[in-house]
């Protein structure tokens, strides 16, 4: 056997061994992609698919062997294609992994399907030759979080409404008579809630008399005092008469110093005095809303 023939046979054998190794590596790589949870793929530097697993084929409705060489625009529909290409370009440029949460046009039980995607650059001797990625279906997780957040917001709103009701209680004493016992500090927001709750209760109950009990109020500034008196005046516009009960000396002083006019609003030291006056007035002269 000549030296030239021997070298030729050796080269053929080396090529066979190289092809076997490449085939073996490709088989291993394909197995790794298939073992991945969810979608898995590899793309070249032009963002063409080099390899994809069965999950990609199943989702796109294409044969797995037909995917290599295709672009995203060839297998996906919708506006997400450009976003995918931008993500691929960013990964290749930065040479760093990227995590993406994205919604598909596909719907399941009336809700959009969501994927959690991880993309990494494919490097050869330090140079980027493509990208690889996996995508996991997180639809159930996503909507569970959305539903949980909605339930949390609803719970917070329910608690807020209950706190509003507790901070501005409007109690039905008897038919046509309401009493509003306020305790603690009264700020601008609370005074505004009080006016809203009070006017709503007057309309709902058809109230003729309202008693605003300030005995438990500790702090109220001049601005808030004015707002409270606005609430008192507003009761007249909806056909009710309002009395103030238990105004503390410091509140009275602030009212006088700020020259806040309380008009002809009746003022009582205690709730008992207000009730006695109401019963006497009711017995003597029936209340007439249009007589205010």
Protein Blocks (a to p, Z undefined) as FASTA:
>chain_A
ZZklmmmmmmmmmmmmmmmmmmmmmmmmmmmmmmpgcjdddddfkopafbdcfklmmmno
pafklmgopafklmpgcjklmmmmmmmmmmmmnopacddddddfbdeehiacdddddddd
ddeehiafbdcdddddfklmmmmmmmmmmmmmmmmmmmmmmmmmmmmccddfbghiacdd
dehjddfklmmmmmmmmmmmmmmnopabdcddfklpmbdcfklmmmmmmmmmmmmmnopa
cddehiafklmmmmmmnopaebjadcdfbfklmmmmmmmmmmmmccdfklZZ
